[in-house]
Amino acid sequence: ITRPTESLNISYNTAFIYENFHLNLNYNYNKISNIAALELHEDGATINGEFRTLGGYYENQGIGFDSTIFASETLFFTIAGEKYWNDLSKLESGYLMLARPEYKLSSKVTKRYVDSTLSLSVTYFGKSNLQAFYGDLYNFSGEKIGKFSSDYLIFDFNFTHEITPKHKVFVG
């Protein structure tokens, strides 16, 4: 690795609050250069790897929102969404070891009790353009893998109980 990774991040967030309704809107820009990547070399039956610094840079922009409705002092609902744009055209191709979904949506309900909090949430992750991030991909049998990853859901349940002001029990 010849140079440290450099990241320029610009973010803007604005909030609107009206009685029991909160809305946050945000924009985020990232420009990352000098990305470290693992380059693999095949030497007969042995595969060796070494890290190297990629030329060029990667840009990512995203917009998002999150909105919370306070139904009561102890019950609230949140919905959120994010949309990303990735530009890899100025980055040396074939090495980048990440992919970011094009969009994400989530919802959450939270109920507070005297010493406890219960939350249920679901998050939907949209497809990732694997070909843009990795180039052509092949599985072990030599067949080309599709251009996009599958979308997926994550369900989360958690319960937190405060035993003392310094000690909590979490199950999730």
KACOR-V773623 format. One record per run of one state. SS is the DSSP state (@ for helix, = for strand, . for the rest). FROM is the first residue (numbers start at 1). TO is the last residue. If there is no record, write none. Layout:
# KACOR-V773623
ss=SS from=FROM to=TO
ss=SS from=FROM to=TO
This chain:
# KACOR-V773623
ss=. from=1 to=5
ss== from=6 to=18
ss=. from=19 to=20
ss== from=21 to=33
ss=. from=34 to=35
ss== from=36 to=43
ss=. from=44 to=45
ss== from=46 to=53
ss=. from=54 to=55
ss== from=56 to=70
ss=. from=71 to=74
ss== from=75 to=87
ss=. from=88 to=90
ss== from=91 to=91
ss=. from=92 to=102
ss== from=103 to=112
ss=. from=113 to=115
ss== from=116 to=125
ss=. from=126 to=128
ss== from=129 to=129
ss=@ from=130 to=134
ss=. from=135 to=137
ss== from=138 to=138
ss=. from=139 to=143
ss== from=144 to=144
ss=. from=145 to=147
ss== from=148 to=148
ss=. from=149 to=151
ss== from=152 to=164
ss=. from=165 to=166
ss== from=167 to=171
ss=. from=172 to=172
